[in-house]
Amino acid sequence: MAKEIKAGCARPTGGPVGEKKKKAPAKEESVIEEVRSMIKVGQKAPDFTAPAYHKGKFVSVQLSEYLGKWVVLCFYPGDFTFV
Amino acid sequence: MSIDSVFVHKMWNDNELSKMVKGGVPFAMLSDGGGKVGSIFGVYDEDAGVETRGRFIIDPDGVIQGYEVLTPPVGRNVNESIRQIQAFQVVRNSKGTEATPSGWKPGKMTLKPGPDLVGKVWEVWKTKMAFD
């Protein structure tokens, strides 16, 4: 499912998947930013890719690969923090 | 998912988490350097540069059914997350004909919303059921 990625010196990053945000006039920019981070129950989760460590391998994970399954997506402040 | 690199995830899993969970973390530990994904989900704290304790339940259609966000010092209740998933699965399997009242857990009664139930919930569901 998830693609394996090579561990190199450049730190791999992920990001949202899909259409790039359209350039808008500067004054409207803050409004778009606000709308972009709005998450609502009952609506589709925004798709994204992210590098990951999974069972001894570095892989690239895309949320939409999990369609058909229940997913729990957890965020936390940082590795080696205490809670 | 956190802002840590996959290399730090590996070190944390290999040196600490694998001592708590036999065989190490069974699921993917995602990296969100820069908080791009966390920003979209509304959990990236730009001032602190870290992600807050957000938890999203996403159904097989990719729809967010529930979420919870806590500030860093308080940990999650995993049993409650599992209970919510079980409840959402019951609702989904019933194609929306059943609903789970407050305090529901597997094995307890569900409600079947419809014209006959209007004003009659008090007859079939008692307040103490929210707590047992």
Backbone of each chain as ProteinMPNN parsed JSONL, in Angstrom:
{"seq_chain_A": "MAKEIKAGCARPTGGPVGEKKKKAPAKEESVIEEVRSMIKVGQKAPDFTAPAYHKGKFVSVQLSEYLGKWVVLCFYPGDFTFV", "coords_chain_A": {"N_chain_A": [[0.841, -1.193, 0.0], [1.595, 1.488, 1.123], [4.179, 3.469, -0.285], [7.614, 2.685, -0.307], [10.255, 4.782, 0.834], [13.461, 6.244, 0.135], [15.973, 6.675, 2.562], [17.476, 9.634, 2.838], [19.767, 12.451, 2.961], [18.317, 14.777, 2.761], [15.547, 16.097, 4.396], [12.564, 14.434, 4.238], [9.343, 15.675, 3.279], [5.775, 16.033, 3.49], [2.482, 16.92, 2.262], [-0.565, 18.69, 1.419], [-2.834, 17.05, -0.857], [-3.932, 17.447, -4.174], [-5.701, 20.099, -5.906], [-3.749, 22.992, -6.386], [-3.648, 25.862, -4.297], [-5.349, 28.621, -5.561], [-3.96, 31.634, -6.88], [-4.777, 34.628, -5.313], [-6.144, 37.964, -5.05], [-4.264, 40.139, -2.913], [-5.631, 41.222, -0.675], [-7.676, 39.446, -0.152], [-6.475, 37.23, 0.75], [-6.183, 36.481, 3.502], [-8.704, 35.633, 4.19], [-9.07, 33.344, 2.646], [-7.148, 31.707, 3.774], [-8.278, 31.227, 6.26], [-10.599, 29.737, 5.62], [-9.458, 27.479, 4.573], [-8.442, 25.971, 6.708], [-10.61, 25.005, 7.977], [-12.303, 22.471, 9.512], [-14.866, 20.162, 9.373], [-17.258, 18.078, 10.963], [-18.805, 15.366, 9.278], [-18.02, 16.104, 6.832], [-15.731, 15.573, 4.054], [-12.435, 14.451, 4.804], [-9.519, 16.384, 4.286], [-7.258, 15.38, 1.752], [-3.896, 14.11, 2.012], [-0.306, 13.675, 1.732], [2.336, 12.079, 3.501], [5.609, 11.593, 4.834], [6.631, 8.633, 6.565], [7.41, 6.499, 9.389], [7.286, 3.091, 9.531], [7.053, 0.043, 10.926], [9.913, -0.557, 10.773], [10.558, 0.52, 8.311], [10.983, 3.332, 6.071], [8.369, 5.075, 4.724], [5.994, 6.412, 2.312], [2.973, 7.843, 3.009], [-0.402, 8.097, 2.035], [-3.438, 9.63, 2.754], [-5.811, 8.971, 1.342], [-5.346, 6.406, 0.485], [-6.388, 4.794, 2.339], [-9.089, 4.639, 2.034], [-12.157, 2.955, 2.462], [-11.526, 1.828, 4.799], [-11.69, 2.257, 8.381], [-10.248, 5.069, 9.859], [-8.043, 6.335, 12.299], [-6.726, 9.346, 12.926], [-4.096, 10.769, 14.505], [-2.698, 13.562, 16.095], [0.164, 14.867, 17.791], [2.183, 16.588, 20.275], [5.0, 16.008, 20.23], [7.739, 13.684, 19.636], [9.115, 11.784, 22.292], [8.044, 13.438, 24.173], [6.041, 13.606, 27.119], [3.423, 12.648, 27.625]], "CA_chain_A": [[0.0, 0.0, 0.0], [2.431, 2.678, 1.208], [5.422, 3.39, -1.047], [8.822, 2.841, 0.507], [11.096, 5.882, 0.368], [14.86, 6.11, 0.505], [16.42, 7.603, 3.6], [18.607, 10.43, 2.379], [20.103, 13.549, 3.867], [17.26, 15.775, 2.74], [14.44, 15.657, 5.225], [11.366, 14.351, 3.404], [8.126, 16.279, 3.82], [4.546, 15.769, 2.751], [1.631, 18.084, 2.142], [-1.896, 18.404, 0.913], [-2.935, 16.5, -2.195], [-5.035, 18.017, -4.939], [-5.462, 21.358, -6.595], [-2.987, 24.025, -5.7], [-4.447, 27.037, -3.976], [-5.258, 29.63, -6.623], [-3.488, 32.962, -6.47], [-5.893, 35.551, -5.157], [-5.694, 39.308, -4.681], [-3.669, 40.123, -1.577], [-6.562, 41.55, 0.414], [-8.555, 38.31, 0.14], [-5.651, 36.087, 1.147], [-6.425, 36.045, 4.877], [-10.001, 34.953, 4.215], [-8.846, 32.007, 2.089], [-6.388, 30.971, 4.795], [-9.242, 30.847, 7.288], [-11.479, 28.703, 5.086], [-8.655, 26.301, 4.291], [-8.18, 25.158, 7.884], [-11.881, 24.647, 8.61], [-12.627, 21.056, 9.473], [-16.223, 19.977, 9.904], [-17.73, 16.7, 10.972], [-19.752, 15.107, 8.202], [-17.408, 16.46, 5.542], [-14.549, 14.782, 3.71], [-11.138, 14.866, 5.328], [-8.608, 16.778, 3.205], [-6.257, 14.341, 1.475], [-2.51, 14.564, 2.144], [0.725, 12.653, 1.808], [3.325, 12.384, 4.534], [6.585, 10.54, 5.073], [6.326, 7.95, 7.824], [8.191, 5.334, 9.81], [6.318, 2.025, 9.775], [7.628, -1.296, 11.078], [11.284, -0.673, 10.305], [10.791, 1.109, 6.991], [10.512, 4.681, 5.783], [7.388, 4.976, 3.645], [5.171, 7.586, 2.055], [1.581, 7.48, 3.284], [-1.422, 9.029, 1.552], [-4.682, 9.344, 3.488], [-6.83, 8.357, 0.479], [-5.074, 4.959, 0.326], [-7.122, 4.088, 3.396], [-10.531, 4.622, 1.753], [-12.657, 1.594, 2.674], [-11.19, 1.442, 6.172], [-11.816, 3.292, 9.406], [-8.932, 5.641, 10.156], [-7.885, 7.276, 13.413], [-5.571, 10.203, 12.665], [-3.747, 11.434, 15.762], [-1.59, 14.524, 16.146], [0.675, 15.037, 19.156], [3.192, 17.656, 20.268], [6.35, 15.645, 19.802], [8.365, 12.454, 20.111], [9.821, 11.857, 23.581], [7.34, 14.221, 25.183], [5.788, 12.638, 28.189], [2.055, 12.15, 27.801]], "C_chain_A": [[0.881, 1.25, 0.0], [3.742, 2.443, 0.457], [6.622, 3.547, -0.126], [9.644, 4.003, -0.06], [12.513, 5.692, 0.88], [15.22, 7.12, 1.578], [17.638, 8.343, 3.095], [18.877, 11.554, 3.348], [19.044, 14.636, 3.88], [16.096, 15.245, 3.552], [13.167, 15.615, 4.374], [10.173, 15.022, 4.072], [6.947, 15.891, 2.959], [3.76, 17.042, 2.61], [0.294, 17.697, 1.576], [-1.855, 17.875, -0.511], [-4.103, 17.168, -2.895], [-4.673, 19.342, -5.531], [-4.681, 22.332, -5.74], [-3.903, 25.206, -5.417], [-4.252, 28.095, -5.049], [-4.76, 30.945, -6.054], [-4.674, 33.911, -6.414], [-5.347, 36.932, -4.843], [-5.296, 39.342, -3.208], [-4.687, 40.352, -0.457], [-7.467, 40.367, 0.773], [-7.798, 37.134, 0.749], [-5.981, 35.547, 2.543], [-7.74, 35.27, 4.985], [-9.833, 33.51, 3.74], [-8.125, 31.125, 3.106], [-7.329, 30.408, 5.857], [-10.086, 29.659, 6.832], [-10.729, 27.386, 4.937], [-8.497, 25.386, 5.517], [-9.468, 24.773, 8.614], [-12.183, 23.173, 8.399], [-14.021, 20.917, 10.05], [-16.562, 18.502, 9.922], [-18.791, 16.537, 9.891], [-19.215, 15.496, 6.836], [-16.121, 15.669, 5.327], [-13.284, 15.347, 4.352], [-10.261, 15.283, 4.155], [-7.525, 15.722, 3.006], [-4.85, 14.932, 1.628], [-1.566, 13.381, 2.004], [1.693, 13.06, 2.905], [4.33, 11.243, 4.617], [6.318, 9.916, 6.434], [7.345, 6.862, 8.114], [7.188, 4.262, 10.18], [7.012, 0.677, 9.757], [8.994, -1.431, 10.41], [11.577, -0.049, 8.958], [10.338, 2.563, 6.958], [9.598, 4.602, 4.575], [6.707, 6.322, 3.428], [3.713, 7.159, 2.174], [0.654, 8.542, 2.706], [-2.752, 8.648, 2.2], [-5.676, 8.584, 2.609], [-6.554, 6.882, 0.176], [-5.883, 4.139, 1.316], [-8.633, 4.132, 3.196], [-11.006, 3.179, 1.837], [-12.353, 1.083, 4.069], [-11.505, 2.593, 7.121], [-10.411, 3.773, 9.757], [-9.014, 6.512, 11.41], [-6.598, 8.045, 13.145], [-5.275, 11.004, 13.924], [-2.562, 12.369, 15.577], [-1.121, 14.608, 17.592], [1.868, 15.98, 19.12], [4.6, 17.216, 19.875], [6.815, 14.322, 20.368], [9.095, 12.742, 21.426], [9.197, 12.867, 24.548], [6.592, 13.194, 26.037], [4.419, 11.996, 28.226], [1.668, 11.192, 26.682]], "O_chain_A": [[0.921, 1.986, -0.986], [4.339, 1.37, 0.546], [6.648, 4.431, 0.731], [9.72, 4.186, -1.274], [12.739, 5.065, 1.915], [14.818, 8.282, 1.51], [18.71, 7.757, 2.94], [18.29, 11.611, 4.428], [18.88, 15.338, 4.877], [15.705, 14.086, 3.415], [12.739, 16.643, 3.849], [10.013, 14.946, 5.29], [7.118, 15.464, 1.817], [4.296, 18.132, 2.811], [0.04, 16.528, 1.287], [-0.954, 18.209, -1.28], [-5.14, 17.424, -2.284], [-3.497, 19.685, -5.653], [-4.919, 22.475, -4.54], [-4.81, 25.509, -6.192], [-3.121, 28.428, -5.405], [-5.077, 31.325, -4.927], [-5.473, 33.986, -7.348], [-4.2, 37.059, -4.413], [-5.9, 38.673, -2.369], [-4.596, 39.725, 0.599], [-7.971, 40.299, 1.894], [-8.403, 36.164, 1.206], [-6.053, 34.336, 2.753], [-7.855, 34.35, 5.795], [-10.372, 32.578, 4.337], [-8.453, 29.95, 3.273], [-7.19, 29.264, 6.29], [-10.262, 28.692, 7.574], [-11.291, 26.312, 5.149], [-8.426, 24.165, 5.373], [-9.421, 24.274, 9.738], [-12.301, 22.694, 7.271], [-14.324, 21.487, 11.098], [-16.198, 17.761, 9.009], [-19.572, 17.45, 9.624], [-19.856, 15.257, 5.812], [-15.508, 15.167, 6.27], [-13.095, 16.561, 4.43], [-10.255, 14.607, 3.126], [-6.946, 15.228, 3.973], [-4.649, 16.124, 1.396], [-1.974, 12.228, 2.14], [1.848, 14.245, 3.201], [3.967, 10.073, 4.489], [5.837, 10.586, 7.348], [8.041, 6.373, 7.224], [6.332, 4.478, 11.039], [7.497, 0.223, 8.721], [9.202, -2.316, 9.58], [12.719, -0.079, 8.499], [9.446, 2.976, 7.699], [10.002, 4.117, 3.518], [6.825, 7.24, 4.239], [3.278, 6.218, 1.51], [0.894, 9.739, 2.865], [-3.142, 7.48, 2.192], [-6.32, 7.647, 3.081], [-7.43, 6.182, -0.333], [-6.043, 2.93, 1.148], [-9.385, 3.715, 4.076], [-10.335, 2.275, 1.339], [-12.854, 0.036, 4.479], [-11.577, 3.751, 6.711], [-9.497, 2.967, 9.93], [-9.932, 7.318, 11.564], [-5.512, 7.466, 13.136], [-6.091, 11.816, 14.361], [-1.552, 12.004, 14.974], [-1.917, 14.44, 18.516], [2.496, 16.158, 18.076], [5.325, 17.986, 19.244], [6.362, 13.884, 21.425], [9.626, 13.835, 21.622], [9.749, 13.126, 25.617], [6.535, 12.019, 25.675], [4.257, 10.915, 28.793], [0.55, 10.676, 26.67]]}, "seq_chain_B": "MSIDSVFVHKMWNDNELSKMVKGGVPFAMLSDGGGKVGSIFGVYDEDAGVETRGRFIIDPDGVIQGYEVLTPPVGRNVNESIRQIQAFQVVRNSKGTEATPSGWKPGKMTLKPGPDLVGKVWEVWKTKMAFD", "coords_chain_B": {"N_chain_B": [[0.935, 11.556, 14.101], [3.386, 14.015, 13.955], [5.533, 16.922, 14.225], [8.037, 15.947, 14.124], [10.902, 14.397, 12.514], [11.069, 11.475, 10.345], [13.24, 10.043, 11.136], [13.638, 10.64, 13.817], [11.24, 9.598, 14.73], [11.794, 6.888, 14.34], [13.874, 6.473, 16.175], [12.516, 7.033, 18.561], [10.563, 5.053, 18.568], [12.186, 2.719, 18.509], [13.792, 2.962, 20.795], [12.221, 3.629, 22.977], [9.264, 3.366, 22.758], [8.973, 0.745, 21.867], [9.55, -0.619, 24.102], [7.331, -0.326, 25.575], [5.242, -1.297, 24.045], [4.932, -4.434, 22.75], [6.945, -5.445, 20.083], [6.899, -2.966, 18.971], [5.527, 0.158, 17.637], [2.524, -0.488, 15.963], [1.347, 0.865, 13.857], [1.6, 3.391, 11.219], [3.943, 5.968, 11.778], [3.604, 9.227, 11.307], [5.174, 12.025, 9.682], [5.244, 15.517, 9.922], [6.747, 17.866, 9.131], [7.062, 21.32, 9.533], [4.394, 21.587, 9.804], [2.355, 21.533, 7.869], [0.23, 19.79, 7.209], [-1.022, 19.603, 9.676], [-1.871, 22.235, 9.949], [-3.933, 22.414, 8.086], [-5.753, 20.721, 9.258], [-6.291, 22.162, 11.45], [-4.853, 21.962, 13.828], [-2.277, 22.778, 14.222], [-0.046, 24.542, 16.153], [1.106, 27.545, 15.704], [2.643, 29.361, 17.21], [3.974, 27.826, 19.149], [5.113, 26.015, 17.505], [4.479, 23.371, 17.283], [2.285, 20.441, 17.114], [-1.03, 20.266, 18.369], [-2.952, 18.087, 20.569], [-4.68, 16.442, 18.629], [-7.39, 14.404, 17.469], [-8.81, 12.501, 14.975], [-11.624, 10.868, 13.686], [-12.115, 8.994, 10.901], [-14.256, 7.873, 8.424], [-14.971, 4.926, 6.27], [-15.568, 6.157, 3.825], [-14.001, 8.341, 3.791], [-14.911, 10.448, 5.237], [-14.988, 12.78, 7.874], [-16.005, 11.824, 10.974], [-15.842, 12.453, 13.633], [-14.07, 14.512, 15.992], [-11.462, 15.416, 18.317], [-9.723, 17.737, 20.235], [-7.015, 18.387, 22.278], [-5.117, 20.323, 24.644], [-1.535, 20.088, 25.062], [-0.767, 18.921, 27.774], [-2.64, 16.996, 28.682], [-3.537, 13.667, 28.3], [-5.027, 11.389, 25.862], [-8.211, 9.535, 25.94], [-8.215, 6.43, 25.129], [-10.035, 4.304, 25.153], [-12.466, 5.638, 24.951], [-12.292, 6.707, 22.395], [-12.352, 4.332, 20.919], [-14.873, 3.415, 21.632], [-16.463, 5.366, 20.42], [-15.916, 4.876, 17.704], [-17.004, 2.303, 17.482], [-19.686, 2.968, 17.896], [-20.192, 4.658, 15.699], [-19.896, 2.757, 13.721], [-22.039, 1.044, 14.192], [-24.165, 2.756, 13.581], [-23.598, 3.236, 10.894], [-23.76, 0.634, 9.79], [-26.45, 0.211, 10.121], [-27.469, 1.73, 8.213], [-28.109, 4.308, 8.916], [-30.536, 4.082, 10.255], [-30.53, 3.609, 12.91], [-29.637, 5.07, 16.066], [-27.214, 6.005, 18.532], [-27.743, 6.417, 21.891], [-26.805, 8.738, 24.584], [-24.057, 7.647, 26.51], [-24.008, 5.143, 25.393], [-22.754, 1.857, 24.823], [-21.233, -1.033, 23.218], [-23.645, -3.615, 22.98], [-25.569, -2.363, 24.454], [-28.862, -0.81, 24.26], [-30.044, 0.657, 21.209], [-31.428, 3.597, 19.633], [-34.283, 3.998, 17.508], [-34.852, 6.348, 15.474], [-37.794, 8.104, 14.522], [-41.18, 8.956, 13.498], [-42.783, 7.733, 15.48], [-41.261, 7.777, 17.748], [-41.043, 10.298, 18.631], [-41.12, 12.476, 21.331], [-41.28, 10.326, 22.999], [-39.014, 9.259, 23.966], [-38.339, 9.259, 26.639], [-39.73, 7.096, 27.611], [-38.444, 4.817, 26.721], [-35.766, 5.165, 27.193], [-33.679, 5.715, 29.916], [-32.358, 8.172, 32.17], [-30.33, 7.263, 33.86], [-29.091, 5.4, 32.282], [-27.167, 6.682, 30.883], [-25.013, 6.647, 32.459], [-24.307, 4.091, 33.266]], "CA_chain_B": [[1.607, 12.542, 13.27], [3.96, 15.145, 14.679], [6.467, 17.675, 13.386], [9.334, 15.264, 14.15], [11.292, 13.696, 11.289], [10.915, 10.011, 10.41], [14.418, 9.492, 11.833], [13.344, 10.742, 15.247], [10.182, 8.595, 14.973], [12.452, 5.581, 14.436], [14.593, 6.423, 17.458], [11.546, 6.979, 19.663], [9.972, 3.71, 18.543], [13.156, 1.665, 18.814], [14.42, 3.106, 22.103], [11.282, 3.782, 24.098], [7.914, 2.814, 22.575], [9.029, -0.719, 21.726], [9.613, -1.166, 25.464], [5.962, -0.254, 26.124], [4.382, -2.112, 23.18], [5.743, -5.512, 22.195], [7.056, -5.378, 18.63], [6.914, -1.565, 18.549], [4.264, 0.765, 17.198], [2.042, -1.271, 14.822], [0.818, 1.708, 12.78], [2.561, 4.329, 10.643], [4.214, 7.21, 12.514], [3.715, 10.204, 10.223], [5.972, 13.206, 9.937], [4.627, 16.719, 9.357], [7.671, 18.976, 9.295], [6.472, 22.577, 9.085], [2.991, 21.629, 10.227], [1.451, 21.828, 6.761], [-0.99, 18.978, 7.328], [-1.668, 20.026, 10.924], [-2.547, 23.519, 9.727], [-5.184, 22.144, 7.375], [-6.672, 20.092, 10.209], [-6.558, 23.115, 12.527], [-4.234, 21.563, 15.09], [-0.887, 23.233, 14.305], [0.13, 25.733, 16.974], [2.226, 28.264, 15.073], [3.492, 30.005, 18.217], [4.828, 26.813, 19.781], [5.764, 25.227, 16.45], [4.147, 21.939, 17.424], [0.892, 20.1, 16.908], [-1.782, 19.976, 19.593], [-3.359, 16.681, 20.64], [-5.911, 16.271, 17.843], [-7.708, 13.02, 17.081], [-9.884, 12.54, 13.987], [-12.164, 9.571, 13.256], [-12.46, 9.137, 9.486], [-14.975, 6.652, 8.038], [-14.452, 4.325, 5.031], [-15.756, 7.059, 2.689], [-13.101, 9.489, 3.926], [-15.641, 11.528, 5.906], [-14.663, 12.953, 9.296], [-17.201, 11.628, 11.796], [-15.684, 13.085, 14.929], [-12.706, 14.87, 16.362], [-11.234, 15.929, 19.668], [-8.425, 18.394, 20.292], [-6.635, 18.728, 23.647], [-3.806, 20.95, 24.798], [-0.557, 19.015, 25.261], [-0.513, 18.176, 29.026], [-3.63, 15.959, 29.019], [-3.556, 12.569, 27.327], [-6.328, 10.947, 25.335], [-8.837, 8.332, 26.469], [-8.277, 5.545, 23.962], [-11.281, 3.541, 25.213], [-13.556, 6.478, 24.46], [-12.162, 6.762, 20.928], [-12.809, 3.042, 20.387], [-16.336, 3.386, 21.804], [-17.071, 6.214, 19.384], [-15.824, 4.174, 16.412], [-18.01, 1.236, 17.513], [-21.0, 3.601, 17.741], [-20.324, 5.084, 14.297], [-20.034, 1.557, 12.9], [-23.425, 0.58, 14.364], [-25.014, 3.676, 12.815], [-23.326, 3.019, 9.476], [-24.3, -0.676, 9.396], [-27.914, 0.287, 10.102], [-27.74, 2.714, 7.155], [-28.676, 5.52, 9.502], [-31.856, 3.874, 10.872], [-30.353, 3.542, 14.356], [-28.785, 6.086, 16.686], [-26.754, 5.538, 19.842], [-27.965, 7.468, 22.894], [-25.714, 9.08, 25.498], [-23.59, 6.548, 27.354], [-24.099, 3.854, 24.694], [-21.594, 1.027, 24.501], [-21.687, -2.244, 22.532], [-24.532, -4.46, 23.769], [-26.683, -1.575, 24.981], [-29.897, -0.527, 23.265], [-29.943, 1.834, 20.341], [-32.731, 4.209, 19.37], [-34.667, 4.007, 16.094], [-35.571, 7.605, 15.312], [-38.91, 8.117, 13.574], [-42.358, 9.658, 14.024], [-43.329, 7.078, 16.684], [-40.385, 7.989, 18.908], [-41.062, 11.717, 19.029], [-41.734, 12.698, 22.642], [-41.404, 9.057, 23.722], [-37.685, 8.747, 24.348], [-38.339, 9.06, 28.099], [-40.311, 5.788, 27.929], [-37.537, 3.706, 26.381], [-34.389, 5.45, 27.61], [-33.666, 6.362, 31.229], [-31.162, 9.0, 32.373], [-29.239, 6.499, 34.483], [-28.387, 4.614, 31.251], [-26.019, 7.46, 30.406], [-23.894, 6.509, 33.397], [-23.938, 2.704, 33.593]], "C_chain_B": [[2.124, 13.67, 14.153], [4.957, 15.835, 13.75], [7.857, 17.022, 13.358], [9.629, 14.56, 12.822], [11.084, 12.195, 11.463], [12.102, 9.372, 11.138], [14.202, 9.534, 13.348], [12.231, 9.75, 15.62], [10.822, 7.221, 15.18], [13.155, 5.441, 15.79], [13.622, 6.294, 18.638], [10.92, 5.591, 19.74], [10.974, 2.674, 19.052], [13.651, 1.735, 20.26], [13.447, 3.257, 23.271], [9.954, 3.06, 23.869], [7.913, 1.296, 22.457], [9.183, -1.401, 23.084], [8.248, -1.105, 26.148], [5.033, -1.182, 25.36], [5.256, -3.168, 22.509], [5.768, -5.428, 20.664], [7.052, -3.945, 18.092], [5.555, -1.089, 18.076], [3.766, 0.048, 15.939], [1.559, -0.436, 13.643], [1.882, 2.703, 12.322], [2.695, 5.569, 11.515], [4.533, 8.282, 11.484], [4.474, 11.452, 10.65], [5.368, 14.409, 9.211], [5.514, 17.933, 9.625], [7.073, 20.258, 8.733], [4.991, 22.695, 9.401], [1.985, 21.9, 9.129], [0.128, 21.079, 6.889], [-1.766, 19.393, 8.585], [-2.416, 21.345, 10.772], [-3.901, 23.314, 9.061], [-6.227, 21.549, 8.33], [-6.916, 20.983, 11.44], [-5.925, 22.769, 13.851], [-2.775, 22.029, 15.231], [-0.827, 24.534, 15.089], [1.357, 26.479, 16.469], [3.172, 28.884, 16.092], [4.468, 29.012, 18.822], [5.582, 25.986, 18.741], [5.521, 23.735, 16.566], [2.651, 21.724, 17.18], [0.21, 19.817, 18.244], [-2.357, 18.562, 19.472], [-4.702, 16.474, 19.941], [-6.123, 14.82, 17.45], [-8.948, 13.028, 16.205], [-10.311, 11.123, 13.645], [-12.698, 9.757, 11.837], [-13.07, 7.819, 9.019], [-14.469, 6.109, 6.692], [-14.675, 5.165, 3.765], [-14.841, 8.278, 2.754], [-13.752, 10.676, 4.622], [-15.261, 11.578, 7.386], [-15.946, 12.832, 10.112], [-17.069, 12.287, 13.162], [-14.251, 13.514, 15.14], [-12.659, 15.424, 17.765], [-9.853, 16.566, 19.642], [-8.149, 18.82, 21.729], [-5.326, 19.502, 23.634], [-2.824, 19.873, 25.271], [-0.529, 18.289, 26.609], [-1.497, 17.052, 29.347], [-3.709, 14.924, 27.898], [-4.963, 12.17, 26.937], [-6.911, 9.804, 26.145], [-9.085, 7.402, 25.279], [-9.58, 4.75, 23.953], [-12.46, 4.348, 24.68], [-13.5, 6.608, 22.93], [-12.697, 5.476, 20.312], [-14.338, 2.939, 20.502], [-17.023, 4.219, 20.716], [-17.03, 5.525, 18.022], [-16.866, 3.058, 16.359], [-19.412, 1.81, 17.306], [-21.223, 4.044, 16.293], [-20.503, 3.884, 13.369], [-21.454, 0.995, 12.992], [-24.365, 1.439, 13.514], [-24.848, 3.421, 11.313], [-23.925, 1.707, 8.983], [-25.823, -0.667, 9.321], [-28.398, 1.222, 8.99], [-28.493, 3.934, 7.716], [-30.041, 5.33, 10.149], [-31.757, 3.814, 12.393], [-29.442, 4.678, 14.826], [-28.398, 5.597, 18.071], [-26.918, 6.649, 20.867], [-26.743, 7.689, 23.781], [-25.346, 7.877, 26.353], [-23.646, 5.184, 26.68], [-22.741, 3.175, 24.643], [-22.103, -0.247, 23.846], [-22.527, -3.111, 23.471], [-25.714, -3.688, 24.337], [-27.639, -1.191, 23.857], [-29.59, 0.726, 22.435], [-31.35, 2.42, 20.196], [-33.007, 4.156, 17.868], [-35.522, 5.248, 15.845], [-36.664, 7.499, 14.243], [-40.093, 8.792, 14.23], [-42.869, 9.065, 15.341], [-42.521, 7.395, 17.936], [-40.432, 9.434, 19.42], [-41.798, 11.883, 20.361], [-41.824, 11.453, 23.498], [-40.056, 8.488, 24.171], [-37.651, 8.438, 25.848], [-38.899, 7.689, 28.484], [-39.316, 4.647, 27.712], [-36.107, 3.913, 26.891], [-34.405, 6.236, 28.909], [-32.33, 7.071, 31.45], [-30.003, 8.199, 32.954], [-28.463, 5.669, 33.466], [-27.194, 5.367, 30.666], [-24.779, 7.189, 31.254], [-23.515, 5.068, 33.705], [-23.25, 1.99, 32.453]], "O_chain_B": [[1.397, 14.208, 14.988], [5.193, 15.384, 12.629], [8.75, 17.491, 12.652], [8.71, 14.178, 12.097], [10.94, 11.703, 12.582], [11.975, 8.28, 11.692], [14.538, 8.591, 14.063], [12.269, 9.137, 16.687], [10.438, 6.48, 16.085], [13.038, 4.414, 16.459], [13.872, 5.547, 19.585], [10.765, 5.023, 20.821], [10.653, 1.857, 19.915], [13.902, 0.704, 20.883], [13.817, 3.036, 24.424], [9.553, 2.232, 24.688], [6.97, 0.635, 22.89], [8.975, -2.608, 23.207], [8.032, -1.75, 27.174], [4.138, -1.79, 25.948], [6.201, -2.84, 21.791], [4.715, -5.35, 20.03], [7.187, -3.738, 16.886], [4.569, -1.825, 18.108], [4.493, -0.025, 14.948], [1.379, -0.963, 12.545], [2.93, 2.842, 12.953], [1.698, 6.152, 11.941], [5.594, 8.259, 10.861], [4.426, 11.874, 11.806], [5.024, 14.325, 8.032], [5.091, 18.9, 10.259], [6.627, 20.285, 7.586], [4.404, 23.77, 9.28], [0.901, 22.424, 9.385], [-0.947, 21.649, 6.704], [-2.99, 19.519, 8.564], [-3.463, 21.549, 11.386], [-4.889, 23.955, 9.421], [-7.419, 21.834, 8.223], [-7.653, 20.607, 12.352], [-6.391, 23.221, 14.896], [-2.115, 21.723, 16.224], [-1.48, 25.513, 14.73], [2.494, 26.105, 16.759], [4.381, 28.929, 15.862], [5.649, 29.316, 18.989], [6.574, 25.332, 19.063], [6.27, 22.93, 16.013], [1.873, 22.67, 17.057], [0.798, 19.206, 19.137], [-2.265, 17.925, 18.423], [-5.736, 16.345, 20.597], [-5.176, 14.098, 17.139], [-10.009, 13.497, 16.619], [-9.473, 10.271, 13.348], [-13.601, 10.557, 11.596], [-12.467, 6.761, 9.197], [-13.639, 6.745, 6.042], [-14.039, 4.913, 2.742], [-14.894, 9.146, 1.883], [-13.214, 11.783, 4.602], [-15.219, 10.55, 8.062], [-16.863, 13.639, 9.961], [-18.072, 12.64, 13.782], [-13.329, 12.957, 14.545], [-13.671, 15.843, 18.327], [-8.915, 15.995, 19.086], [-8.952, 19.532, 22.332], [-4.52, 19.353, 22.715], [-3.242, 18.855, 25.823], [-0.277, 17.085, 26.6], [-1.207, 16.226, 30.212], [-3.915, 15.25, 26.729], [-5.946, 12.548, 27.575], [-6.211, 9.175, 26.939], [-10.045, 7.574, 24.527], [-10.172, 4.536, 22.895], [-13.35, 3.799, 24.031], [-14.533, 6.616, 22.261], [-13.408, 5.512, 19.307], [-15.008, 2.445, 19.595], [-18.044, 3.81, 20.164], [-18.001, 5.583, 17.268], [-17.532, 2.872, 15.341], [-20.234, 1.205, 16.618], [-22.298, 3.836, 15.729], [-21.183, 3.983, 12.348], [-22.008, 0.526, 11.997], [-25.242, 0.923, 12.82], [-25.824, 3.393, 10.563], [-24.522, 1.653, 7.907], [-26.421, -1.431, 8.563], [-29.596, 1.469, 8.853], [-29.379, 4.497, 7.073], [-30.659, 6.312, 10.559], [-32.763, 3.947, 13.09], [-28.596, 5.171, 14.08], [-29.152, 4.866, 18.713], [-26.304, 7.708, 20.736], [-25.777, 6.928, 23.733], [-26.219, 7.173, 26.86], [-23.363, 4.171, 27.318], [-21.712, 3.823, 24.446], [-23.301, -0.523, 23.909], [-22.157, -3.315, 24.627], [-26.744, -4.277, 24.667], [-27.291, -1.235, 22.677], [-28.976, 1.688, 22.898], [-32.336, 1.798, 20.594], [-32.088, 4.256, 17.055], [-36.744, 5.215, 15.984], [-36.469, 6.879, 13.197], [-40.021, 9.165, 15.401], [-43.331, 9.797, 16.215], [-43.03, 7.295, 19.052], [-39.925, 9.743, 20.499], [-42.953, 11.48, 20.497], [-42.375, 11.495, 24.598], [-39.98, 7.374, 24.689], [-37.014, 7.475, 26.275], [-38.586, 7.172, 29.556], [-39.34, 3.643, 28.423], [-35.336, 2.96, 27.006], [-35.049, 7.28, 29.01], [-31.293, 6.615, 30.968], [-28.844, 8.415, 32.597], [-27.326, 5.272, 33.723], [-26.321, 4.772, 30.034], [-23.651, 7.457, 30.838], [-22.492, 4.836, 34.349], [-22.886, 0.821, 32.587]]}, "name": "protein", "num_of_chains": 2, "seq": "MAKEIKAGCARPTGGPVGEKKKKAPAKEESVIEEVRSMIKVGQKAPDFTAPAYHKGKFVSVQLSEYLGKWVVLCFYPGDFTFVMSIDSVFVHKMWNDNELSKMVKGGVPFAMLSDGGGKVGSIFGVYDEDAGVETRGRFIIDPDGVIQGYEVLTPPVGRNVNESIRQIQAFQVVRNSKGTEATPSGWKPGKMTLKPGPDLVGKVWEVWKTKMAFD"}
